[in-house]
């Protein structure tokens, strides 16, 4: 089980300190939502933020490109220090070459799906990815309420993973708190992106530990294939 605090919920005036706080809390990943103002109606971070923060932490940097033209950003974010790069299945015909390019850059490959999009759209790409990010809110803003109707998507992704003996992470993002993380873990998720519920706590380490303990207790006892590493 992987806990990934979302930097979107951090204090923007103290991004370096907030990143180090998440590192001290022993979170496995740091999730960075990259918004372009087109794919979603908001703007967040650029590659320079990743470059500045990279030396401050041992966490994996999980870069989620909520962008209309991610092909222009793959190399800048890879060079800045991203470990994982996620693009959206909603980009249609662009998806396959984007996944190939991320892999060619030596980065972990992620594919995201928005709430209105059928989970069947990701099925052709499951053997090409390291992580499947199921958005549990409509992307663009932090602090939204979890959409419980996304739980069947998580269940389907989990069923496919077992049936096909694949090793992709099932990642959830949006309205993830202690309660909804448990619901997602029961459905089959193993990676939990959480913003306000973690960065909003004064004692971030205790919050990370609590969420990890809850999802381990309630999550599926899924054994990832030997070739996969749960820390990647």
ZATOR-915759 format. One record per atom (N, C-alpha, C): atom name; residue number from 1; residue in one letter; x, y, z. Coordinates in steps of 0.05 Angstrom, whole numbers, always signed. Each point is the difference from the previous one (the first is absolute). Last residue first. Layout:
% ZATOR-915759
   atom     n   res        x        y        z
     CA   NUM     a        X        Y        Z
...
//
This chain:
% ZATOR-915759
   atom     n   res        x        y        z
      N   232     x     +162      +22     -125
     CA   232     x       +5      +15      -25
      C   232     x      -25      +14      -10
      N   231     x      +10      -62      +76
     CA   231     x      +11      +27       +7
      C   231     x       +4      +17      -25
      N   230     x      -31      -92       +0
     CA   230     x      -21      +17      +11
      C   230     x      +11      +28       +7
      N   229     x      +31      -69      -79
     CA   229     x       +9       +9      +26
      C   229     x      -20      +20      +11
      N   228     x       +4      -89      -76
     CA   228     x       -8      +27       +7
      C   228     x      +11       +7      +27
      N   227     x      +11      -86      -41
     CA   227     x      +15      +19      -15
      C   227     x       -6      +29       +7
      N   226     x      -45      -77      +39
     CA   226     x      +27       +4      +10
      C   226     x      +15      +21      -15
      N   225     x     -108       +6       +7
     CA   225     x      +20      -18      -12
      C   225     x      +28       +7       +9
      N   224     x      -79      +25      +66
     CA   224     x      +10      +10      -26
      C   224     x      +20      -20      -11
      N   223     x      -83      -16      +68
     CA   223     x      +29       -4       -3
      C   223     x       +8       +9      -28
      N   222     x      -86      +24      +70
     CA   222     x       +9       -6      -27
      C   222     x      +30       -2       -1
      N   221     x      -82      +10      +68
     CA   221     x      +26      -13       +4
      C   221     x      +11       -9      -27
      N   220     x      -69      +85      +21
     CA   220     x       +2      -27      -10
      C   220     x      +28      -11       +6
      N   219     x      -35      +77      +66
     CA   219     x       +5       -4      -28
      C   219     x       +1      -30       -8
      N   218     x      -10      +43      +90
     CA   218     x      -25       -5      -15
      C   218     x       +5       -7      -29
      N   217     x      +72      +19      +63
     CA   217     x      -19      -17      +15
      C   217     x      -23       -9      -18
      N   216     x      +63      +62      -32
     CA   216     x      +12      -26       +2
      C   216     x      -19      -20      +13
      N   215     x      -24      +90       -4
     CA   215     x       -3      -12      -26
      C   215     x      +13      -28       +0
      N   214     x       +5      +52      +80
     CA   214     x      -27       -6       -7
      C   214     x       -3      -15      -26
      N   213     x      +86      +31      +29
     CA   213     x      -10      -22      +17
      C   213     x      -28       -8       -8
      N   212     x      +38      +75      -42
     CA   212     x      +13      -25       -9
      C   212     x      -10      -24      +16
      N   211     x      -30      +86      +25
     CA   211     x      -11       -8      -25
      C   211     x      +12      -26      -10
      N   210     x      +36      +37      +79
     CA   210     x      -27       -9       +4
      C   210     x      -13       -9      -26
      N   209     x      +86      +38       -3
     CA   209     x       +1      -27      +13
      C   209     x      -28      -11       +4
      N   208     x       +9      +88      -34
     CA   208     x       +9      -20      -19
      C   208     x       -1      -28      +11
      N   207     x      -19      +70      +59
     CA   207     x      -22       -3      -19
      C   207     x       +8      -20      -22
      N   206     x      +65      +24      +64
     CA   206     x      -21      -16      +12
      C   206     x      -23       -5      -19
      N   205     x      +68      +58      -28
     CA   205     x      +10      -27       +2
      C   205     x      -21      -19      +12
      N   204     x      -16      +94       -6
     CA   204     x       -3      -14      -26
      C   204     x       +9      -29       +3
      N   203     x      -35      +76      +65
     CA   203     x      +18      -23       +4
      C   203     x       -3      -18      -25
      N   202     x      -51      +77       -1
     CA   202     x      +25      +10      +12
      C   202     x      +20      -22       +2
      N   201     x      -77       +0      -76
     CA   201     x       +5       -9      +28
      C   201     x      +27      +12      +10
      N   200     x      -35       +8      -91
     CA   200     x      -15      +17      +18
      C   200     x       +4       -7      +30
      N   199     x      +38      -50      -73
     CA   199     x      +14      +26       +3
      C   199     x      -15      +19      +19
      N   198     x      -43      -84      -17
     CA   198     x      +27       -4      +10
      C   198     x      +14      +27       +5
      N   197     x      -89       -5      -33
     CA   197     x       -1      -18      +23
      C   197     x      +28       -5      +11
      N   196     x      -12      +52      -81
     CA   196     x       -8      +14      +25
      C   196     x       +1      -17      +24
      N   195     x      +28      -46      -81
     CA   195     x      +10      +27       +3
      C   195     x       -7      +12      +27
      N   194     x      +18     -102      -52
     CA   194     x      -17      +15      +19
      C   194     x      +12      +27       +5
      N   193     x       +5     -100      -59
     CA   193     x       +8      +28       -2
      C   193     x      -19      +16      +18
      N   192     x      +29     -107       -6
     CA   192     x      -20      +19       +9
      C   192     x      +12      +28       -1
      N   191     x       +7     -112      -33
     CA   191     x      +15      +25       +0
      C   191     x      -19      +23       +5
      N   190     x      -29      -91      -11
     CA   190     x      +24       -4      +17
      C   190     x      +17      +25       +3
      N   189     x     -110      -42      -26
     CA   189     x      +21      +20       -4
      C   189     x      +24       -6      +19
      N   188     x      -88      -48       -5
     CA   188     x      +23      -10      -14
      C   188     x      +23      +19       -4
      N   187     x      -88       +2      +51
     CA   187     x       -6       -5      -28
      C   187     x      +24      -10      -16
      N   186     x       +8      +24      +92
     CA   186     x      -18      -23       -2
      C   186     x       -6       -7      -29
      N   185     x      +48      +79      +16
     CA   185     x      +17      -24       +6
      C   185     x      -17      -25       -2
      N   184     x      -44      +82       -7
     CA   184     x      +15       -6      -24
      C   184     x      +18      -24       +4
      N   183     x      -48      +31      +74
     CA   183     x      -19       -9      -20
      C   183     x      +14       -8      -26
      N   182     x      +51      +39      +69
     CA   182     x       -8      -27       +7
      C   182     x      -19      -11      -21
      N   181     x      +24      +89       -9
     CA   181     x      +23      -17       -6
      C   181     x       -6      -29       +6
      N   180     x      -62      +67      +25
     CA   180     x       -2       -7      -29
      C   180     x      +24      -17       -8
      N   179     x       -2      +31      +90
     CA   179     x      -23      -17       -6
      C   179     x       +0       -9      -29
      N   178     x      +68      +60      +31
     CA   178     x       +3      -26      +14
      C   178     x      -24      -19       -7
      N   177     x      +15      +68      -76
     CA   177     x       +5       +5      +29
      C   177     x       +1      -28      +13
      N   176     x       -7      +48     -104
     CA   176     x      +10      -23      +15
      C   176     x       +7       +9      +29
      N   175     x      -34      +49      -84
     CA   175     x      -17       -4      +24
      C   175     x       +8      -23      +17
      N   174     x      +50       -3      -85
     CA   174     x      -23      +18       +1
      C   174     x      -18       -6      +24
      N   173     x      +66      -70      -52
     CA   173     x       +6      +28       +5
      C   173     x      -26      +16       +0
      N   172     x      +52     -107       -5
     CA   172     x      -24      +16       +2
      C   172     x       +7      +28       +9
      N   171     x      +47      -97      -48
     CA   171     x       +3      +25      +15
      C   171     x      -26      +15       +0
      N   170     x      +48     -100      -20
     CA   170     x      -26      +13       -2
      C   170     x       -1      +23      +19
      N   169     x      +86      -54      -52
     CA   169     x      -13      +11      +24
      C   169     x      -27      +10       -7
      N   168     x      +46      -80      -57
     CA   168     x       -3      +29       +2
      C   168     x      -12       +7      +28
      N   167     x      +26      -89      -43
     CA   167     x      +11      +11      +24
      C   167     x       -2      +30       +3
      N   166     x      -51      -97      -48
     CA   166     x      +16      +24       -5
      C   166     x       +8      +12      +27
      N   165     x      -58      -80      -32
     CA   165     x      +25       -3      +15
      C   165     x      +20      +23       -6
      N   164     x      -94      -16      -28
     CA   164     x      +21       +2      -20
      C   164     x      +28       -3      +13
      N   163     x      -80       -2      +54
     CA   163     x       -5      -18      -23
      C   163     x      +24       -2      -19
      N   162     x       +2      +62      +74
     CA   162     x       +2      -28       +8
      C   162     x       -3      -20      -24
      N   161     x      -11      +92      -16
     CA   161     x      +27       -5       +9
      C   161     x       +4      -29       +8
      N   160     x      -87      +30      -22
     CA   160     x      +17       -3      -23
      C   160     x      +29       -6       +8
      N   159     x      -60      +19      +69
     CA   159     x       -7      -25      -13
      C   159     x      +17       -5      -24
      N   158     x       +8      +83      +43
     CA   158     x      +11      -21      +17
      C   158     x       -5      -28      -13
      N   157     x      -39      +75      -40
     CA   157     x      +29       +1       -4
      C   157     x      +14      -22      +16
      N   156     x      -93      +11      +13
     CA   156     x       +6      -11      -27
      C   156     x      +30       +0       -5
      N   155     x      -30      +39      +80
     CA   155     x       -4      -29       +1
      C   155     x       +6      -13      -27
      N   154     x       +2      +94       +5
     CA   154     x      +23      -12      +15
      C   154     x       -3      -30       +1
      N   153     x      -71      +47      -36
     CA   153     x      +23       +1      -18
      C   153     x      +25      -12      +13
      N   152     x      -80       +8      +51
     CA   152     x       +0      -22      -19
      C   152     x      +22       +1      -20
      N   151     x       -8      +73      +62
     CA   151     x       +9      -25      +12
      C   151     x       -2      -24      -19
      N   150     x      -30      +94      -14
     CA   150     x      +25       -9      -12
      C   150     x      +10      -27      +11
      N   149     x      -77      +52      +32
     CA   149     x       -7      -16      -24
      C   149     x      +25       -9      -15
      N   148     x       +2      +59      +77
     CA   148     x       -1      -28       +7
      C   148     x       -7      -18      -24
      N   147     x      +50      +96      +12
     CA   147     x      -23      -10      -16
      C   147     x       -1      -30       +4
      N   146     x      +42      +86      +63
     CA   146     x       +4      -26      -12
      C   146     x      -25       -9      -15
      N   145     x      +23     +104      +18
     CA   145     x      -12      -23      +14
      C   145     x       +3      -25      -17
      N   144     x      +71      +86       -1
     CA   144     x      -26       -8       -9
      C   144     x      -10      -25      +15
      N   143     x      +88      +53       +4
     CA   143     x      -21       +3      +21
      C   143     x      -28       -8       -9
      N   142     x      +73      +36      -73
     CA   142     x       +2      -17      +24
      C   142     x      -24       +4      +18
      N   141     x       +5      +10     -112
     CA   141     x       +1      +14      +26
      C   141     x       +2      -20      +23
      N   140     x       +3      -29      -92
     CA   140     x       +3      +29       -4
      C   140     x       +3      +16      +26
      N   139     x      -50     -101      -37
     CA   139     x      +26      +13       +6
      C   139     x       -1      +30       -5
      N   138     x      -77      -69      +38
     CA   138     x       +7      +12      -26
      C   138     x      +24      +18       +4
      N   137     x       -7      -85      +62
     CA   137     x      -14      +26       -2
      C   137     x       +5       +9      -29
      N   136     x      +37      -80      +24
     CA   136     x      -25       -3      +15
      C   136     x      -13      +27       +6
      N   135     x      +73      -52      -74
     CA   135     x       -8      +25      +13
      C   135     x      -27       -4      +14
      N   134     x      +80      -70      -25
     CA   134     x      -29       +4       -2
      C   134     x       -8      +25      +15
      N   133     x      +93      -46      -45
     CA   133     x      -10      +21      +18
      C   133     x      -30       +4       -5
      N   132     x      +80      -78      -16
     CA   132     x      -25       +9      -11
      C   132     x      -12      +19      +21
      N   131     x     +105      -41      -26
     CA   131     x      -20       +9      +19
      C   131     x      -24      +10      -15
      N   130     x      +74      -39      -44
     CA   130     x       +8       -7      +27
      C   130     x      -21       +8      +20
      N   129     x      -10      -27     -112
     CA   129     x       +2      +20      +21
      C   129     x      +10      -11      +27
      N   128     x      -23      -45      -87
     CA   128     x      +21      +20       -6
      C   128     x       +5      +19      +23
      N   127     x      -69      -69       -7
     CA   127     x      +25      -14       +0
      C   127     x      +24      +19       -5
      N   126     x      -92      +32       +0
     CA   126     x       +8      -11      +26
      C   126     x      +27      -13       +1
      N   125     x      -57      +45      -72
     CA   125     x      +26      +10       +8
      C   125     x      +11      -13      +25
      N   124     x      -90      -13      -42
     CA   124     x      +21       -6      -21
      C   124     x      +28       +6       +9
      N   123     x      -76      +22      +59
     CA   123     x       +6      -29       -3
      C   123     x      +22       -6      -21
      N   122     x      -45      +86      +27
     CA   122     x      +28       -5       +8
      C   122     x       +8      -29       -6
      N   121     x      -89      +33      -16
     CA   121     x      +18      +15      -17
      C   121     x      +30       -6       +7
      N   120     x      -77      -31      +51
     CA   120     x       +7      -17      -23
      C   120     x      +20      +13      -19
      N   119     x      -44      +43      +75
     CA   119     x      +25      -13       +7
      C   119     x      +10      -18      -23
      N   118     x      -59      +90      -15
     CA   118     x       -3      -28       +5
      C   118     x      +27      -13       +6
      N   117     x      -22     +105      +20
     CA   117     x      +10      -18      -21
      C   117     x       -3      -29       +8
      N   116     x      -21      +80      +55
     CA   116     x      -20       -5      -21
      C   116     x       +8      -20      -21
      N   115     x      +61      +24      +76
     CA   115     x      -25      -12       +7
      C   115     x      -20       -5      -22
      N   114     x     +105       +0      -25
     CA   114     x      -18      +19      +14
      C   114     x      -27      -13       +6
      N   113     x     +104      -42      -13
     CA   113     x      -27       +0      -12
      C   113     x      -18      +18      +18
      N   112     x     +115      -24      -24
     CA   112     x      -22      +10      +17
      C   112     x      -26       -1      -15
      N   111     x     +106      -46       -1
     CA   111     x      -23       +7      -16
      C   111     x      -23       +7      +19
      N   110     x     +118      -14       +0
     CA   110     x      -26       +1      +13
      C   110     x      -22       +9      -20
      N   109     x     +110      -40      +11
     CA   109     x      -21       +9      -18
      C   109     x      -27       -1      +14
      N   108     x     +112      +13      +27
     CA   108     x      -24      -16       +4
      C   108     x      -23      +12      -15
      N   107     x      +98      +21      -38
     CA   107     x      -17       +6      +23
      C   107     x      -23      -20       +2
      N   106     x      +74      +14      -68
     CA   106     x       +8      -15      +23
      C   106     x      -17       +5      +25
      N   105     x       -9      +30      -95
     CA   105     x      +15      +18      +17
      C   105     x       +9      -13      +26
      N   104     x      -54      -46      -63
     CA   104     x      +26       +5      -12
      C   104     x      +17      +19      +16
      N   103     x      -90      -17      +26
     CA   103     x      +17      -23       +5
      C   103     x      +28       +4      -11
      N   102     x      -63      +66      -18
     CA   102     x       +6       +0      +29
      C   102     x      +19      -23       +6
      N   101     x      -34       +4      -87
     CA   101     x      +20      +21       +5
      C   101     x       +8       +0      +29
      N   100     x      -70      -58      -27
     CA   100     x      +25       -9      -10
      C   100     x      +23      +20       +6
      N    99     x      -88      +24      +22
     CA    99     x       +9      -21      +17
      C    99     x      +28      -10       -9
      N    98     x      -43      +62      -55
     CA    98     x       +8      +12      +25
      C    98     x      +11      -20      +19
      N    97     x      -38      -29      -83
     CA    97     x      +27      +11       -3
      C    97     x      +10      +14      +26
      N    96     x      -88      -37       +4
     CA    96     x      +20      -20       -5
      C    96     x      +28      +12       -4
      N    95     x      -76      +59      +10
     CA    95     x       +8      -15      +24
      C    95     x      +22      -19       -5
      N    94     x      -51      +61      -62
     CA    94     x      +27       +8       +9
      C    94     x      +11      -19      +22
      N    93     x      -89       -5      -39
     CA    93     x      +21      -12      -17
      C    93     x      +28       +8       +8
      N    92     x      -68      +24      +73
     CA    92     x       -7      -16      -23
      C    92     x      +24      -11      -15
      N    91     x      -16      +55      +84
     CA    91     x      +15      +12      -22
      C    91     x       -2      -17      -25
      N    90     x      -35      -23      +89
     CA    90     x      -18      +17      -16
      C    90     x      +14      +13      -24
      N    89     x      +44      -52      +68
     CA    89     x      -11      -17      -21
      C    89     x      -19      +17      -18
      N    88     x      +84      +43      +57
     CA    88     x      -28       -7       +1
      C    88     x       -9      -16      -24
      N    87     x     +100       +5      +56
     CA    87     x      -16      +15      -20
      C    87     x      -29      -11       +1
      N    86     x      +97       +0      +65
     CA    86     x      -27      -10       -5
      C    86     x      -13      +18      -21
      N    85     x     +103      -30      +44
     CA    85     x      -15      +20      -16
      C    85     x      -26      -12       -8
      N    84     x      +87      -14      +77
     CA    84     x      -23      -11      -14
      C    84     x      -13      +23      -15
      N    83     x      +78      +21      +42
     CA    83     x       +5      -29       +0
      C    83     x      -22      -14      -16
      N    82     x      +45     +105       -4
     CA    82     x      -24      -17       +4
      C    82     x       +8      -29       -1
      N    81     x      +59      +81      -12
     CA    81     x       +1      -19      +22
      C    81     x      -25      -16       +6
      N    80     x      +31      +66      -73
     CA    80     x       -2      +14      +26
      C    80     x       +1      -19      +24
      N    79     x       -1      -31      -92
     CA    79     x      +26      +11       +7
      C    79     x       +0      +15      +27
      N    78     x      -82      -35      -32
     CA    78     x      +19      -22       +4
      C    78     x      +27      +10       +8
      N    77     x      -65      +63      -24
     CA    77     x       -5      -12      +26
      C    77     x      +18      -23       +6
      N    76     x       +7      +42      -85
     CA    76     x       +6      +19      +22
      C    76     x       -4      -12      +27
      N    75     x      -24      -53      -76
     CA    75     x      +29       +3       +4
      C    75     x       +6      +20      +22
      N    74     x      -92      -12      -22
     CA    74     x      +12      -25       +9
      C    74     x      +30       +3       +6
      N    73     x      -65      +67      -37
     CA    73     x       +9       +2      +28
      C    73     x      +15      -25      +10
      N    72     x      -46      +16      -86
     CA    72     x      +20      +22       +2
      C    72     x      +13       +1      +28
      N    71     x      -70      -62      -22
     CA    71     x      +24       -7      -15
      C    71     x      +21      +21       +2
      N    70     x      -90       +7      +36
     CA    70     x      +21      -10      +18
      C    70     x      +26       -7      -15
      N    69     x      -90      +57      -15
     CA    69     x      +22       -7      -17
      C    69     x      +24      -10      +16
      N    68     x      -83      +22      +42
     CA    68     x      -10       -6      -27
      C    68     x      +22       -9      -19
      N    67     x       -4      -15     +110
     CA    67     x       +8      +19      -20
      C    67     x      -10       -9      -28
      N    66     x      +18      -30     +101
     CA    66     x      -27       +6       -8
      C    66     x       +2      +22      -21
      N    65     x      +72      -71      +45
     CA    65     x       -3      +21      -20
      C    65     x      -30       +2       -8
      N    64     x      +62      -37      +86
     CA    64     x      -26       -4      -13
      C    64     x       -5      +23      -19
      N    63     x      +85      -50      +59
     CA    63     x       -8      +24      -15
      C    63     x      -24       -6      -17
      N    62     x      +60      -34      +88
     CA    62     x      -22      -11      -16
      C    62     x      -13      +23      -15
      N    61     x      +96      -26      +54
     CA    61     x      -16      +23       -9
      C    61     x      -19      -10      -21
      N    60     x      +51      -50      +87
     CA    60     x       -5       -1      -29
      C    60     x      -18      +24       -7
      N    59     x      +64       +7      +87
     CA    59     x      -25      -10      -10
      C    59     x       +0       -2      -31
      N    58     x      +69      +38      +59
     CA    58     x       +4      -27      -11
      C    58     x      -25      -12      -11
      N    57     x      +32     +110      +13
     CA    57     x      -16      -23       +9
      C    57     x       +8      -26      -14
      N    56     x      +33      +92      -16
     CA    56     x       -9       +2      +28
      C    56     x      -12      -25      +10
      N    55     x      +32      +23      -92
     CA    55     x      +22       -7      +18
      C    55     x       -9       -1      +30
      N    54     x      -66      +24      -69
     CA    54     x      +11      -27       -3
      C    54     x      +23       -7      +19
      N    53     x      -50      +86      -15
     CA    53     x       -7      -17      +22
      C    53     x      +14      -27       +0
      N    52     x      +12      +66      -70
     CA    52     x       +9      +11      +26
      C    52     x       -6      -18      +23
      N    51     x      -30      -25      -87
     CA    51     x      +30       +1       +1
      C    51     x      +10      +10      +26
      N    50     x      -93       +0      -17
     CA    50     x      +10      -27       +4
      C    50     x      +30       +0       +3
      N    49     x      -41      +81      -22
     CA    49     x       -7       -8      +28
      C    49     x      +11      -28       +6
      N    48     x       +8      +31      -88
     CA    48     x      +20      +13      +18
      C    48     x       -6       -6      +29
      N    47     x      -59      -29      -72
     CA    47     x      +24      -17       +5
      C    47     x      +20      +13      +19
      N    46     x      -99      +34      +14
     CA    46     x      +15       -6      -24
      C    46     x      +25      -17       +6
      N    45     x     -106      +19      +48
     CA    45     x      +29       +0       +0
      C    45     x      +12       -4      -28
      N    44     x     -100      +31       +9
     CA    44     x      +14       -7      +25
      C    44     x      +30       +3       -3
      N    43     x     -107      +28      -41
     CA    43     x      +28       -1       -6
      C    43     x      +15       -6      +26
      N    42     x     -108      -12      -46
     CA    42     x      +18       +9      +21
      C    42     x      +28       -3       -9
      N    41     x      -86      -39      -39
     CA    41     x       -1      +29       +2
      C    41     x      +16      +11      +23
      N    40     x      +19      -88      -66
     CA    40     x      -15       +6      +24
      C    40     x       +1      +30       +4
      N    39     x      +34      -27      -78
     CA    39     x      -12      -26       +5
      C    39     x      -17       +1      +26
      N    38     x      +43      +80      -18
     CA    38     x      -15       -8      -24
      C    38     x      -14      -27       +5
      N    37     x      +62      +43      +62
     CA    37     x      -21      +20       -5
      C    37     x      -17       -6      -24
      N    36     x      +73      -55      +41
     CA    36     x       +8      +19      -21
      C    36     x      -20      +22       -5
      N    35     x      +41      -72      +83
     CA    35     x      -24      +10      -14
      C    35     x       +7      +22      -19
      N    34     x      +41      -86      +66
     CA    34     x       +9      +21      -19
      C    34     x      -24       +8      -17
      N    33     x      +22      -51     +100
     CA    33     x      -20       +5      -21
      C    33     x       +9      +23      -18
      N    32     x      +51      -73      +68
     CA    32     x       +1      +28      -10
      C    32     x      -20       +2      -24
      N    31     x      +30      -68      +91
     CA    31     x      -16       +3      -24
      C    31     x       -1      +30       -8
      N    30     x      +69      -70      +56
     CA    30     x      -11      +27       +1
      C    30     x      -15       +4      -26
      N    29     x      +28      -95      +59
     CA    29     x       -1      +17      -25
      C    29     x       -9      +28       +8
      N    28     x      +13      -63      +70
     CA    28     x      +16      -13      -21
      C    28     x       +3      +18      -25
      N    27     x       -8      +32     +106
     CA    27     x      -17       -7      -23
      C    27     x      +17      -11      -22
      N    26     x      +28      +32      +90
     CA    26     x       +5      -26      -12
      C    26     x      -21       -8      -19
      N    25     x      +18      +83      +52
     CA    25     x      -24      -16       +7
      C    25     x       +2      -28      -11
      N    24     x      +64      +66      -22
     CA    24     x       +4       -8      +28
      C    24     x      -23      -18      +10
      N    23     x       -7      +39      -85
     CA    23     x      +22      -20       +0
      C    23     x       +4      -10      +28
      N    22     x      -62      +69      -12
     CA    22     x      -10      -26      -10
      C    22     x      +21      -21       +0
      N    21     x      +27      +85      +23
     CA    21     x      -18      -10      +21
      C    21     x      -12      -26       -9
      N    20     x      +53      +47      -61
     CA    20     x      +17      -13      +21
      C    20     x      -17      -11      +23
      N    19     x      -45      +50      -66
     CA    19     x      +11      -25      -12
      C    19     x      +17      -15      +20
      N    18     x      -33      +84      +25
     CA    18     x      -21      -20       -1
      C    18     x       +9      -26      -12
      N    17     x      +59      +74       +1
     CA    17     x       -4      -11      +27
      C    17     x      -22      -21       +1
      N    16     x      +15      +43      -82
     CA    16     x      +24      -15       +7
      C    16     x       -4      -12      +28
      N    15     x      -67      +58      -32
     CA    15     x       +0      -26      -14
      C    15     x      +24      -17       +7
      N    14     x      -49      +86      +34
     CA    14     x      +21      -16      +13
      C    14     x       +3      -27      -14
      N    13     x      -66      +65      -24
     CA    13     x      +21      +18       +8
      C    13     x      +24      -14      +12
      N    12     x      -81      -44      -27
     CA    12     x      +16       +8      -23
      C    12     x      +22      +19       +7
      N    11     x      -48      -79      +57
     CA    11     x       +2      +29       +1
      C    11     x      +19       +9      -22
      N    10     x      -55      -91      -16
     CA    10     x      +21      +11      +18
      C    10     x       -2      +30       +1
      N     9     x      -52      -63      -55
     CA     9     x      -12       +8      +25
      C     9     x      +20      +12      +19
      N     8     x      +26      -35      -85
     CA     8     x      -21      +21       -6
      C     8     x      -13      +10      +25
      N     7     x      +62      -74       -4
     CA     7     x      +12      +26       +5
      C     7     x      -20      +23       -5
      N     6     x      -19     -103      +33
     CA     6     x       -2      +17      -24
      C     6     x       +9      +28       +6
      N     5     x      +25     -103      +42
     CA     5     x      -11      +26       +5
      C     5     x       +1      +17      -25
      N     4     x       +1     -107      +12
     CA     4     x      +12      +21      -17
      C     4     x      -14      +27       +7
      N     3     x      +15     -112      +32
     CA     3     x      -13      +26       +7
      C     3     x      +15      +22      -15
      N     2     x      -13     -114      -12
     CA     2     x      +16      +24       -3
      C     2     x      -16      +25       +7
      N     1     x       +6     -116      +14
     CA     1     x      -17      +24       +0
      C     1     x      +18      +25       +0
//
